[in-house]
Amino acid sequence: MNFFGKAMNFLILNCLAAYGNHNRKRYISMSKKADFYNEKFLMKQLKCSKNTEYGKKYGFADIHSVSDFQNKVPLSTYDDYKPYVDRMVQTGEQGLLTGNKVDYFSKTSGTIKVMKMIPTVKGSYTHYIRSCSIILANLKTELKRKNRFIRYGRGMNLIESGGETTPSGIKTGYVSGYGMGRALAFAKYITCLPTEVLGCTEPIDMKYVKARYALQDGDLTYLMSVFMSALTDMIAYIIENHEILIDDIEKGVINSSVVMPKQIRSKLEKQLSPDPKRAAELRKVFSYGSNEGIIPKIWKNMALIIGIGAGEFAPFTQKMRYYAGKDIAFHYVIYAASEGMIATVINANEEDYMMLPDSGFFEFLPENDENAHPLLLNQLEAGKKYELIITNEAGLYRYCLKDVVAVTGFRGKSPLIRFAYRKEQVINLAGLHMTMEHTTETIRLLEKALHTNINDYSLYADNDHIPGRIVLFIETEDEISDESAEKLPQLFDSILAEVNVDYTHLQAECGDIAPSMVYVMKKGTYKEIREKKIQSGIAVNQIKSLRVIRSKEQFAEMVAKSEKIKNTVH
């Protein structure tokens, strides 16, 4: 980076950090009257949308309180909005769901065959910007803690922009890409990637490009992605391909095997110069033989790892902590969905998200009691779980997100939450109700018993087997011996019984559930699954873990990929 680039880097990131400190104070102040601000948001949205087609249908003009709103407007799902969305997608018609202008459609990243198209308005992205600015404030704090606060340094941001256009001319893509697309003008000053590849719609090997440019810049201060799994994949790619990458850095070239448009390759190679000094530094790092704590060895100024890493992503966070060592902070980004911004992390290394009362109107259904009256922010209890319902600026009203969150406490009157599970990602088998919380704890205990990290895992409710049984697929860091593999089903069953009290009753006592089946997957299997999704067109920022297998076809594919199959009858 030249002097101008360094100056812009310093200016942009320090300004964003100052804005982040402002927003942190703002949110903490708002938390003292969270219920007031949440109701204020609702009334503003209803007033804005009272003359829309949806607003007239449910009489928004006559709603003057939260109670009126709950009595007049029903709970909803995507199917309630699809006819309106289809009209907007095809014709660009406005004023159907919201008085705000819809300028983007966010695709969901779920496992359904047909992706949902969620209307997005420009104003709603303000909440993302505010929350992301807090990350930069925490980055500055971490750099100061490490006595590296004179300058900033760029980072590696794995979030990709791009997208398509609807027949009506409105852009569509993933909500994270929407934000990245808006930031392209100054992205080159805060990330190490060249502008030529940012937003490129032609085929390009971005994994190589990201790894090569990240390795070349020894002053990186942060690594960022939506999900922690993308970061672990990138570090694993660097480790596996470090010889090729270092050779290219030394020679100042783009490897000839890399897929890339000719015009972009030509521009990049004109900008690159041989860097034998950096290559020598990197060769020394990789000569040590151990990958533990390798990140600060590659990047001496690294201060913050940024990505969603709690809940189902905990195994990836554990892996990143192995790579990062003990002195690099982690920031779990934000809690958001295509449907809206929900909560944010206030400080680095915190696992609790504070709900934002001005980013949407929130209601909460008590867990396993859909007939209960939805509660408000000020009616929740710490230690209990609730399904989230959101009303946003883009025309979703009392929308059931199907996310279940656990309330861990409060900051002021704003609930502190952690994601518990998706209602769709629950194993139901012969009366056994198994949540993602159950599976996360089961895997943690299984790791402890096996004395190795479980890199990734999936579950399948095998109802074709009589009686039904739970099937576990695991990929471990270290190879499991044949003796340990033979004992896996019994070990898994004993841990399940410890975590879920219903399991013993339904299996051992009632005989309604058969002993479990465990498949050990070849190392790298889940990485291949994620790469296949990327090749199919899903953005890297939207790749989630295959936690619950739904179809028989997918189950058969996983069985075919397994390295060892052990099914001890007991």
RODO-2510 file (C-alpha; in nm, 4 decimals, decimal comma):
residues 570
     n   res          X          Y          Z
     1     m     0,0000     0,0000     0,0000
     2     n     0,1340     0,3450    -0,0933
     3     f     0,1265     0,6476     0,1376
     4     f    -0,2174     0,7599     0,0172
     5     g    -0,3578     0,4102     0,0739
     6     k    -0,2139     0,3955     0,4242
     7     a    -0,3543     0,7382     0,5042
     8     m    -0,7001     0,6348     0,3760
     9     n    -0,6786     0,3107     0,5722
    10     f    -0,5990     0,5008     0,8918
    11     l    -0,8687     0,7638     0,8292
    12     i    -1,1513     0,5253     0,7331
    13     l    -1,0972     0,2737     1,0094
    14     n    -1,0451     0,5356     1,2799
    15     c    -1,3580     0,7211     1,1715
    16     l    -1,5551     0,3953     1,1708
    17     a    -1,4127     0,3066     1,5134
    18     a    -1,5231     0,6466     1,6502
    19     y    -1,8662     0,5879     1,4963
    20     g    -1,8677     0,2440     1,6579
    21     n    -1,7937     0,3865     2,0027
    22     h    -2,0793     0,6316     1,9491
    23     n    -2,3163     0,3507     1,8523
    24     r    -2,2116     0,1340     2,1447
    25     k    -2,2983     0,4178     2,3847
    26     r    -2,6203     0,4812     2,1919
    27     y    -2,7358     0,1195     2,2183
    28     i    -2,6462     0,0959     2,5872
    29     s    -2,8387     0,4178     2,6506
    30     m    -3,1397     0,2918     2,4513
    31     s    -3,1360    -0,0344     2,6458
    32     k    -3,2539     0,1550     2,9536
    33     k    -3,5860     0,2198     2,7768
    34     a    -3,5859    -0,0712     2,5329
    35     d    -3,9630    -0,1257     2,5514
    36     f    -4,0302     0,2416     2,4704
    37     y    -3,8029     0,2410     2,1638
    38     n    -3,9410    -0,0896     2,0416
    39     e    -4,2981     0,0371     2,0494
    40     k    -4,1854     0,3630     1,8856
    41     f    -4,0384     0,1611     1,5971
    42     l    -4,3663    -0,0256     1,5487
    43     m    -4,5832     0,2858     1,5421
    44     k    -4,3510     0,4562     1,2949
    45     q    -4,3636     0,1565     1,0603
    46     l    -4,7435     0,1271     1,0801
    47     k    -4,7851     0,4968     1,0044
    48     c    -4,5461     0,4695     0,7102
    49     s    -4,7322     0,1688     0,5652
    50     k    -5,0964     0,2440     0,6437
    51     n    -5,1806     0,3126     0,2771
    52     t    -5,0140     0,0006     0,1396
    53     e    -5,2189    -0,2922     0,0150
    54     y    -5,1256    -0,4969     0,3220
    55     g    -5,1798    -0,2001     0,5532
    56     k    -5,5323    -0,1411     0,4255
    57     k    -5,6149    -0,5113     0,4534
    58     y    -5,5368    -0,5119     0,8255
    59     g    -5,6384    -0,1566     0,9112
    60     f    -5,3035    -0,0070     1,0075
    61     a    -5,4630     0,3392     1,0201
    62     d    -5,6790     0,2287     1,3135
    63     i    -5,3965     0,0735     1,5170
    64     h    -5,2903     0,2963     1,8049
    65     s    -5,1217     0,0552     2,0461
    66     v    -4,9291    -0,2697     2,0645
    67     s    -5,2454    -0,4392     2,1859
    68     d    -5,4355    -0,3166     1,8781
    69     f    -5,1573    -0,4466     1,6565
    70     q    -5,1586    -0,7929     1,8130
    71     n    -5,5378    -0,8145     1,7911
    72     k    -5,5715    -0,6963     1,4302
    73     v    -5,2640    -0,8436     1,2572
    74     p    -5,2101    -1,2219     1,2529
    75     l    -4,8825    -1,4075     1,2898
    76     s    -4,7335    -1,4738     0,9473
    77     t    -4,4917    -1,6847     0,7451
    78     y    -4,3315    -1,6354     0,4053
    79     d    -4,6317    -1,7875     0,2270
    80     d    -4,8415    -1,4896     0,3416
    81     y    -4,6110    -1,2518     0,1523
    82     k    -4,5159    -1,4573    -0,1516
    83     p    -4,7953    -1,3206    -0,3798
    84     y    -4,6846    -0,9641    -0,3016
    85     v    -4,3164    -1,0503    -0,3421
    86     d    -4,3811    -1,2185    -0,6777
    87     r    -4,5510    -0,9023    -0,8043
    88     m    -4,2607    -0,6839    -0,6889
    89     v    -4,0032    -0,9182    -0,8429
    90     q    -4,1812    -0,9269    -1,1780
    91     t    -4,3039    -0,5669    -1,2105
    92     g    -4,1167    -0,3607    -0,9502
    93     e    -4,4503    -0,2524    -0,7999
    94     q    -4,4067    -0,0551    -0,4776
    95     g    -4,6437     0,0213    -0,1921
    96     l    -4,7665    -0,3347    -0,1463
    97     l    -4,6180    -0,4207     0,1933
    98     t    -4,4289    -0,1125     0,3078
    99     g    -4,4315     0,2595     0,2488
   100     n    -4,0525     0,2468     0,2264
   101     k    -3,8945     0,1841    -0,1139
   102     v    -3,7881    -0,1767    -0,1685
   103     d    -3,4503    -0,1597    -0,3456
   104     y    -3,3181    -0,5126    -0,2908
   105     f    -3,4353    -0,8697    -0,2380
   106     s    -3,2333    -1,0731     0,0096
   107     k    -3,2137    -1,4441    -0,0596
   108     t    -3,2407    -1,6742     0,2370
   109     s    -2,9616    -1,9235     0,2911
   110     g    -3,1730    -2,2059     0,4285
   111     t    -3,1964    -2,5630     0,3068
   112     i    -3,5294    -2,5275     0,1259
   113     k    -3,5261    -2,6098    -0,2438
   114     v    -3,6683    -2,2729    -0,3522
   115     m    -3,5013    -1,9750    -0,1860
   116     k    -3,7186    -1,7088    -0,0317
   117     m    -3,6885    -1,3514    -0,1600
   118     i    -3,7078    -1,1132     0,1342
   119     p    -3,7797    -0,7445     0,0552
   120     t    -3,5079    -0,5118     0,1821
   121     v    -3,5168    -0,1329     0,2107
   122     k    -3,2239     0,1068     0,2195
   123     g    -3,2999     0,2361     0,5690
   124     s    -3,2879    -0,1082     0,7252
   125     y    -2,9199    -0,1453     0,6380
   126     t    -2,8359     0,1422     0,8716
   127     h    -2,8699    -0,1026     1,1611
   128     y    -2,6088    -0,3323     1,0052
   129     i    -2,3680    -0,0420     0,9531
   130     r    -2,4062     0,0708     1,3135
   131     s    -2,3460    -0,2771     1,4488
   132     c    -2,0507    -0,3437     1,2190
   133     s    -1,8925    -0,0151     1,3246
   134     i    -1,8827    -0,1522     1,6805
   135     i    -1,6599    -0,4321     1,5499
   136     l    -1,4098    -0,1692     1,4298
   137     a    -1,4237     0,0011     1,7690
   138     n    -1,3389    -0,3328     1,9305
   139     l    -1,0592    -0,3848     1,6788
   140     k    -0,9048    -0,0538     1,7823
   141     t    -0,9383    -0,1546     2,1486
   142     e    -0,7595    -0,4824     2,0821
   143     l    -0,4802    -0,3107     1,8884
   144     k    -0,4287    -0,0706     2,1771
   145     r    -0,4189    -0,3624     2,4181
   146     k    -0,1405    -0,5127     2,2073
   147     n     0,0398    -0,1729     2,1884
   148     r    -0,0165    -0,1519     1,8131
   149     f    -0,2424     0,1497     1,7920
   150     i    -0,0279     0,3984     1,5950
   151     r    -0,1597     0,2610     1,2641
   152     y    -0,4269     0,0192     1,1648
   153     g    -0,3433    -0,2168     0,8827
   154     r    -0,5848    -0,3909     0,6520
   155     g    -0,7679    -0,7157     0,7090
   156     m    -0,8999    -1,0142     0,5184
   157     n    -1,2744    -0,9952     0,4629
   158     l    -1,4178    -1,3163     0,3159
   159     i    -1,7643    -1,1637     0,2663
   160     e    -1,8403    -1,1462    -0,1058
   161     s    -2,0637    -0,9022    -0,2905
   162     g    -2,2329    -0,9725    -0,6208
   163     g    -2,5844    -1,0829    -0,7054
   164     e    -2,8409    -1,0783    -0,9827
   165     t    -3,1228    -0,8567    -1,1030
   166     t    -3,4940    -0,9362    -1,0995
   167     p    -3,7089    -0,8969    -1,4159
   168     s    -3,8189    -0,5609    -1,2743
   169     g    -3,4590    -0,4405    -1,2426
   170     i    -3,4239    -0,4677    -0,8641
   171     k    -3,1015    -0,6222    -0,7392
   172     t    -3,1082    -0,9492    -0,5487
   173     g    -2,8547    -1,1535    -0,3544
   174     y    -2,7539    -1,2260     0,0032
   175     v    -2,7983    -0,9564     0,2650
   176     s    -2,4276    -0,9708     0,3602
   177     g    -2,3335    -0,9247    -0,0056
   178     y    -2,5717    -0,6282    -0,0273
   179     g    -2,3698    -0,4481     0,2361
   180     m    -2,0367    -0,5470     0,0862
   181     g    -2,1495    -0,4183    -0,2532
   182     r    -2,2191    -0,0779    -0,1017
   183     a    -1,8731    -0,0712     0,0572
   184     l    -1,6721    -0,1492    -0,2571
   185     a    -1,5711     0,2163    -0,3023
   186     f    -1,3451     0,2084     0,0032
   187     a    -1,3012    -0,1697     0,0493
   188     k    -0,9550    -0,1602    -0,1106
   189     y    -0,8318     0,0594     0,1739
   190     i    -0,9464    -0,1713     0,4548
   191     t    -0,9092    -0,5178     0,2998
   192     c    -0,6077    -0,6734     0,1318
   193     l    -0,7986    -0,7871    -0,1775
   194     p    -0,7518    -0,5969    -0,5049
   195     t    -1,0566    -0,4069    -0,6301
   196     e    -1,0396    -0,5941    -0,9619
   197     v    -1,1715    -0,9140    -0,7993
   198     l    -1,4267    -0,7523    -0,5671
   199     g    -1,7697    -0,7955    -0,7159
   200     c    -1,6355    -0,9820    -1,0204
   201     t    -1,9156    -1,1830    -1,1845
   202     e    -1,6894    -1,3969    -1,4056
   203     p    -1,5426    -1,7314    -1,2887
   204     i    -1,2466    -1,6734    -1,0591
   205     d    -1,0706    -1,8885    -0,7995
   206     m    -1,1401    -1,6625    -0,5023
   207     k    -1,0018    -1,9121    -0,2511
   208     y    -0,6571    -1,8835    -0,4055
   209     v    -0,6811    -1,5047    -0,4478
   210     k    -0,7852    -1,4494    -0,0862
   211     a    -0,5164    -1,6803     0,0502
   212     r    -0,2408    -1,5378    -0,1695
   213     y    -0,3130    -1,1719    -0,0937
   214     a    -0,3684    -1,2407     0,2756
   215     l    -0,0356    -1,4231     0,3039
   216     q     0,1519    -1,1508     0,1179
   217     d     0,0338    -0,8780     0,3568
   218     g     0,2204    -0,9398     0,6814
   219     d     0,0453    -0,6496     0,8555
   220     l    -0,3123    -0,7829     0,8567
   221     t    -0,4975    -0,6981     1,1770
   222     y    -0,8247    -0,8901     1,1387
   223     l    -0,9851    -1,1884     0,9654
   224     m    -1,3566    -1,1595     0,8966
   225     s    -1,6383    -1,3719     0,7587
   226     v    -2,0076    -1,4208     0,8291
   227     f    -1,9543    -1,7740     0,9610
   228     m    -1,6473    -1,9089     1,1410
   229     s    -1,6448    -2,2137     0,9128
   230     a    -1,5285    -2,0007     0,6175
   231     l    -1,2302    -1,8802     0,8197
   232     t    -1,1250    -2,2300     0,9227
   233     d    -1,1509    -2,3371     0,5589
   234     m    -0,9267    -2,0500     0,4500
   235     i    -0,6581    -2,1251     0,7097
   236     a    -0,6714    -2,4954     0,6179
   237     y    -0,6335    -2,4008     0,2500
   238     i    -0,3297    -2,1866     0,3307
   239     i    -0,1703    -2,4671     0,5309
   240     e    -0,2345    -2,7253     0,2574
   241     n    -0,1142    -2,5003    -0,0269
   242     h     0,1486    -2,2870     0,1439
   243     e     0,4366    -2,4007    -0,0801
   244     i     0,2599    -2,2945    -0,4016
   245     l     0,1367    -1,9697    -0,2449
   246     i     0,4800    -1,8765    -0,1087
   247     d     0,6490    -1,9537    -0,4417
   248     d     0,4013    -1,7217    -0,6182
   249     i     0,4653    -1,4461    -0,3617
   250     e     0,8405    -1,4844    -0,4098
   251     k     0,8075    -1,4590    -0,7888
   252     g     0,5348    -1,1908    -0,7856
   253     v     0,2939    -1,3914    -1,0038
   254     i    -0,0570    -1,5383    -1,0089
   255     n    -0,0282    -1,9144    -1,0405
   256     s    -0,0938    -2,0300    -1,3966
   257     s    -0,3387    -2,2979    -1,2761
   258     v    -0,5715    -2,0413    -1,1183
   259     v    -0,9034    -1,9787    -1,2948
   260     m    -0,9257    -1,6074    -1,3644
   261     p    -1,0327    -1,3806    -1,6535
   262     k    -0,7323    -1,2861    -1,8679
   263     q    -0,7858    -0,9125    -1,8320
   264     i    -0,7941    -0,9346    -1,4521
   265     r    -0,4869    -1,1591    -1,4418
   266     s    -0,2997    -0,9107    -1,6593
   267     k    -0,3910    -0,6155    -1,4355
   268     l    -0,2997    -0,7994    -1,1158
   269     e     0,0362    -0,9222    -1,2402
   270     k     0,1289    -0,5689    -1,3461
   271     q     0,0648    -0,4553    -0,9888
   272     l     0,2556    -0,7414    -0,8235
   273     s     0,6280    -0,7443    -0,7536
   274     p     0,8557    -1,0285    -0,6423
   275     d     0,8746    -1,0399    -0,2620
   276     p     1,1550    -1,2779    -0,1585
   277     k     1,1749    -1,1237     0,1907
   278     r     0,8117    -1,2060     0,2732
   279     a     0,8510    -1,5505     0,1159
   280     a     1,1484    -1,6222     0,3432
   281     e     0,9484    -1,5124     0,6505
   282     l     0,6635    -1,7446     0,5562
   283     r     0,8870    -2,0427     0,4838
   284     k     1,0328    -2,0060     0,8331
   285     v     0,6800    -2,0025     0,9836
   286     f     0,5775    -2,3216     0,8057
   287     s     0,9064    -2,4953     0,8850
   288     y     0,8067    -2,5312     1,2520
   289     g     0,5767    -2,8234     1,1658
   290     s     0,2962    -2,7387     1,4107
   291     n    -0,0164    -2,5437     1,3149
   292     e    -0,1014    -2,4477     1,6722
   293     g    -0,0857    -2,0694     1,7087
   294     i     0,0093    -2,0285     1,3432
   295     i    -0,2028    -1,7171     1,2786
   296     p     0,0061    -1,4701     1,4878
   297     k     0,3194    -1,6230     1,3377
   298     i     0,1937    -1,5408     0,9878
   299     w     0,0488    -1,2005     1,0850
   300     k     0,2274    -1,0425     1,3832
   301     n    -0,0320    -0,7628     1,4208
   302     m    -0,3386    -0,9890     1,4124
   303     a    -0,5815    -0,8660     1,6785
   304     l    -0,9350    -0,9856     1,6009
   305     i    -1,1088    -1,2914     1,4506
   306     i    -1,4577    -1,1941     1,3356
   307     g    -1,7373    -1,4387     1,2543
   308     i    -2,0451    -1,6109     1,3953
   309     g    -1,8915    -1,8806     1,6088
   310     a    -2,1356    -1,9801     1,8822
   311     g    -2,3923    -2,2603     1,8886
   312     e    -2,3646    -2,4905     1,5874
   313     f    -2,0442    -2,3101     1,4791
   314     a    -1,8655    -2,3835     1,8066
   315     p    -1,6470    -2,6612     1,6547
   316     f    -1,5110    -2,4117     1,4003
   317     t    -1,4416    -2,1555     1,6724
   318     q    -1,2515    -2,4194     1,8653
   319     k    -1,0432    -2,4885     1,5553
   320     m    -0,9783    -2,1176     1,4982
   321     r    -0,8671    -2,0769     1,8598
   322     y    -0,6169    -2,3573     1,7979
   323     y    -0,4847    -2,1673     1,4954
   324     a    -0,4992    -1,8270     1,6700
   325     g    -0,3358    -1,9010     2,0029
   326     k    -0,4321    -1,7346     2,3298
   327     d    -0,3814    -1,3628     2,2661
   328     i    -0,6153    -1,2930     1,9741
   329     a    -0,9694    -1,1797     2,0574
   330     f    -1,2828    -1,3149     1,8920
   331     h    -1,5888    -1,1145     1,7909
   332     y    -1,9100    -1,3028     1,7110
   333     v    -2,0304    -1,0305     1,4713
   334     i    -2,4055    -0,9748     1,4844
   335     y    -2,7251    -1,1743     1,5137
   336     a    -2,9160    -1,1051     1,1971
   337     a    -3,1221    -1,2733     0,9273
   338     s    -3,2378    -1,1861     0,5782
   339     e    -3,5540    -1,0648     0,7501
   340     g    -3,3740    -0,8072     0,9621
   341     m    -3,1158    -0,7040     1,2185
   342     i    -3,1902    -0,8511     1,5599
   343     a    -2,9017    -0,8117     1,8057
   344     t    -2,5336    -0,7266     1,8301
   345     v    -2,2267    -0,8051     2,0374
   346     i    -2,1157    -0,5012     2,2351
   347     n    -1,7634    -0,6121     2,3314
   348     a    -1,5088    -0,8594     2,1921
   349     n    -1,5075    -1,2092     2,3447
   350     e    -1,8705    -1,1762     2,4571
   351     e    -2,1039    -1,4586     2,3534
   352     d    -2,4284    -1,2802     2,4421
   353     y    -2,6031    -1,0638     2,1830
   354     m    -2,7902    -0,7547     2,3010
   355     m    -3,1228    -0,7041     2,1244
   356     l    -3,1601    -0,3745     1,9380
   357     p    -3,4984    -0,2155     2,0104
   358     d    -3,4915     0,0222     1,7121
   359     s    -3,4079    -0,2321     1,4400
   360     g    -3,7441    -0,4092     1,4412
   361     f    -4,0459    -0,4746     1,6584
   362     f    -3,9973    -0,8016     1,8455
   363     e    -4,2391    -1,0483     1,9996
   364     f    -4,1608    -1,3786     2,1656
   365     l    -4,3470    -1,7083     2,1810
   366     p    -4,2536    -1,9199     2,4857
   367     e    -4,0779    -2,2400     2,3794
   368     n    -4,3102    -2,5324     2,2975
   369     d    -4,6220    -2,3255     2,3614
   370     e    -4,7414    -2,1761     2,0330
   371     n    -5,0862    -2,1154     2,1805
   372     a    -4,9437    -1,8735     2,4356
   373     h    -4,9893    -1,5009     2,3868
   374     p    -4,6717    -1,3525     2,2351
   375     l    -4,4653    -1,1591     2,4884
   376     l    -4,2796    -0,8284     2,4547
   377     l    -3,9213    -0,7303     2,5396
   378     n    -4,0064    -0,6321     2,8955
   379     q    -4,1973    -0,9557     2,9660
   380     l    -3,9148    -1,2061     2,9158
   381     e    -3,7384    -1,4087     3,1835
   382     a    -3,3711    -1,4980     3,2014
   383     g    -3,3089    -1,8693     3,1648
   384     k    -3,6067    -1,9295     2,9349
   385     k    -3,6305    -1,9855     2,5594
   386     y    -3,8545    -1,8116     2,3074
   387     e    -3,9298    -1,8218     1,9369
   388     l    -3,8601    -1,4877     1,7704
   389     i    -4,1289    -1,2923     1,5838
   390     i    -4,0231    -0,9814     1,3922
   391     t    -4,1908    -0,6814     1,2307
   392     n    -3,9451    -0,4946     1,0086
   393     e    -3,9173    -0,1850     0,7894
   394     a    -3,9467    -0,3832     0,4666
   395     g    -4,3038    -0,5078     0,5084
   396     l    -4,2947    -0,8203     0,7217
   397     y    -4,5446    -0,8070     1,0078
   398     r    -4,5415    -1,0496     1,3005
   399     y    -4,3199    -1,2776     1,0929
   400     c    -4,2278    -1,6085     1,2601
   401     l    -3,8524    -1,6470     1,2115
   402     k    -3,8473    -2,0038     1,3518
   403     d    -3,5352    -1,9109     1,5486
   404     v    -3,5483    -2,0081     1,9154
   405     v    -3,3269    -1,8006     2,1444
   406     a    -3,2252    -1,8390     2,5058
   407     v    -3,2435    -1,5277     2,7236
   408     t    -2,9268    -1,5179     2,9340
   409     g    -2,9869    -1,1865     3,1119
   410     f    -3,0447    -0,8188     3,0437
   411     r    -2,8467    -0,5021     2,9733
   412     g    -3,0817    -0,2347     3,0980
   413     k    -3,4151    -0,3563     2,9612
   414     s    -3,2687    -0,5085     2,6444
   415     p    -3,2553    -0,8893     2,6605
   416     l    -2,9206    -1,0621     2,6164
   417     i    -2,9725    -1,3655     2,3972
   418     r    -2,7980    -1,6650     2,2464
   419     f    -2,9193    -1,8628     1,9503
   420     a    -3,0555    -2,1975     2,0728
   421     y    -3,1841    -2,3719     1,7605
   422     r    -3,3898    -2,3489     1,4456
   423     k    -3,7328    -2,5024     1,4832
   424     e    -3,6709    -2,6724     1,1496
   425     q    -3,3472    -2,8238     1,2821
   426     v    -3,4936    -3,0436     1,5518
   427     i    -3,4689    -3,4220     1,5558
   428     n    -3,8097    -3,5747     1,6216
   429     l    -3,8056    -3,9514     1,6593
   430     a    -4,0654    -4,1672     1,8367
   431     g    -4,1455    -3,8885     2,0818
   432     l    -3,7833    -3,7795     2,1270
   433     h    -3,7440    -3,4044     2,0892
   434     m    -3,3767    -3,3214     2,0326
   435     t    -3,2738    -2,9574     1,9853
   436     m    -2,9482    -2,8139     1,8555
   437     e    -2,8615    -2,7354     2,2170
   438     h    -2,8846    -3,1050     2,2949
   439     t    -2,6641    -3,1981     1,9982
   440     t    -2,4048    -2,9275     2,0686
   441     e    -2,3637    -3,0495     2,4261
   442     t    -2,3581    -3,4132     2,3121
   443     i    -2,0780    -3,3412     2,0647
   444     r    -1,8817    -3,1505     2,3300
   445     l    -1,8965    -3,4491     2,5651
   446     l    -1,8172    -3,6920     2,2826
   447     e    -1,5062    -3,4890     2,1968
   448     k    -1,3992    -3,5052     2,5590
   449     a    -1,4461    -3,8822     2,5692
   450     l    -1,2598    -3,9393     2,2417
   451     h    -0,9759    -3,6980     2,3295
   452     t    -0,9928    -3,5339     1,9864
   453     n    -1,1661    -3,2426     1,8160
   454     i    -1,4757    -3,3140     1,6103
   455     n    -1,4334    -3,0908     1,3063
   456     d    -1,7924    -3,1278     1,1897
   457     y    -2,0958    -3,3493     1,2324
   458     s    -2,4492    -3,4240     1,1105
   459     l    -2,7542    -3,6041     1,2477
   460     y    -3,0250    -3,8041     1,0748
   461     a    -3,3521    -3,9429     1,2133
   462     d    -3,3631    -4,2868     1,0484
   463     n    -3,7334    -4,3704     1,0475
   464     d    -3,6879    -4,6433     0,7858
   465     h    -3,5107    -4,8540     1,0455
   466     i    -3,7503    -5,0411     1,2761
   467     p    -3,7606    -4,9141     1,5399
   468     g    -3,6278    -4,5718     1,4414
   469     r    -3,2784    -4,4664     1,5385
   470     i    -3,0510    -4,1629     1,5409
   471     v    -2,7593    -4,1718     1,2980
   472     l    -2,4500    -3,9622     1,3651
   473     f    -2,1871    -3,8650     1,1080
   474     i    -1,8635    -3,7226     1,2498
   475     e    -1,5342    -3,5991     1,1078
   476     t    -1,2559    -3,5923     1,3655
   477     e    -0,9228    -3,4127     1,3738
   478     d    -0,7294    -3,7248     1,4722
   479     e    -0,7876    -4,0717     1,3345
   480     i    -1,0074    -4,2934     1,5493
   481     s    -0,8724    -4,6415     1,6136
   482     d    -1,0767    -4,9465     1,5144
   483     e    -1,1245    -5,0297     1,8814
   484     s    -1,2615    -4,6823     1,9611
   485     a    -1,4780    -4,6847     1,6487
   486     e    -1,6425    -5,0105     1,7560
   487     k    -1,7422    -4,8512     2,0866
   488     l    -1,8721    -4,5282     1,9309
   489     p    -2,2423    -4,6245     1,9156
   490     q    -2,2519    -4,7240     2,2850
   491     l    -2,0559    -4,4129     2,3814
   492     f    -2,2842    -4,1894     2,1746
   493     d    -2,5947    -4,3516     2,3269
   494     s    -2,4672    -4,3086     2,6819
   495     i    -2,3949    -3,9402     2,6238
   496     l    -2,7339    -3,8867     2,4576
   497     a    -2,8984    -4,0377     2,7640
   498     e    -2,6999    -3,8016     2,9869
   499     v    -2,7933    -3,4918     2,7846
   500     n    -3,1568    -3,5796     2,7011
   501     v    -3,3479    -3,7531     2,9812
   502     d    -3,6111    -3,8865     2,7388
   503     y    -3,3573    -4,0911     2,5443
   504     t    -3,3064    -4,3649     2,8067
   505     h    -3,6790    -4,3985     2,8636
   506     l    -3,7642    -4,4276     2,4928
   507     q    -3,4742    -4,6573     2,4024
   508     a    -3,3898    -4,8819     2,6962
   509     e    -3,7227    -4,8829     2,8771
   510     c    -3,9841    -4,8572     2,6001
   511     g    -3,7887    -4,9940     2,3067
   512     d    -3,9303    -4,7194     2,0825
   513     i    -3,5817    -4,6199     1,9620
   514     a    -3,3109    -4,8576     1,8415
   515     p    -2,9424    -4,8201     1,9339
   516     s    -2,7720    -4,5449     1,7390
   517     m    -2,5555    -4,5770     1,4287
   518     v    -2,2278    -4,3849     1,3928
   519     y    -2,0421    -4,3158     1,0685
   520     v    -1,6870    -4,1785     1,0764
   521     m    -1,6197    -3,9581     0,7765
   522     k    -1,2941    -3,9196     0,5881
   523     k    -1,1094    -3,6025     0,6866
   524     g    -1,2019    -3,3175     0,4533
   525     t    -1,5504    -3,4520     0,3720
   526     y    -1,7381    -3,1520     0,5110
   527     k    -1,4978    -2,9113     0,3479
   528     e    -1,5767    -3,0781     0,0141
   529     i    -1,9495    -3,0427     0,0853
   530     r    -1,9083    -2,6695     0,1491
   531     e    -1,6982    -2,6244    -0,1650
   532     k    -1,9622    -2,8060    -0,3700
   533     k    -2,2220    -2,5573    -0,2440
   534     i    -1,9976    -2,2688    -0,3471
   535     q    -1,9578    -2,4205    -0,6939
   536     s    -2,3370    -2,4447    -0,7200
   537     g    -2,3605    -2,0663    -0,6831
   538     i    -2,4143    -2,0181    -0,3091
   539     a    -2,2002    -1,7323    -0,1762
   540     v    -1,9230    -1,8314     0,0641
   541     n    -2,0698    -1,5932     0,3250
   542     q    -2,3910    -1,7986     0,3312
   543     i    -2,2514    -2,1498     0,3690
   544     k    -2,3785    -2,3086     0,6881
   545     s    -2,3056    -2,6458     0,8403
   546     l    -2,5006    -2,9571     0,7453
   547     r    -2,6260    -3,0221     1,0949
   548     v    -2,9519    -3,2082     1,0237
   549     i    -2,9950    -3,4356     0,7225
   550     r    -3,3511    -3,4244     0,5938
   551     s    -3,3744    -3,6473     0,2879
   552     k    -3,3076    -4,0152     0,2244
   553     e    -3,1014    -3,9185    -0,0800
   554     q    -2,8723    -3,6953     0,1233
   555     f    -2,8434    -3,9664     0,3890
   556     a    -2,7366    -4,2195     0,1251
   557     e    -2,4775    -3,9751    -0,0113
   558     m    -2,3266    -3,9301     0,3348
   559     v    -2,3123    -4,3056     0,3937
   560     a    -2,1286    -4,3458     0,0622
   561     k    -1,8730    -4,0837     0,1716
   562     s    -1,8005    -4,2518     0,5064
   563     e    -1,4593    -4,3963     0,5801
   564     k    -1,5541    -4,6352     0,8576
   565     i    -1,8899    -4,7856     0,9439
   566     k    -1,9290    -4,9345     1,2872
   567     n    -2,2629    -5,0552     1,4134
   568     t    -2,2187    -5,2600     1,7239
   569     v    -2,5458    -5,4279     1,8165
   570     h    -2,6230    -5,3820     2,1818
***
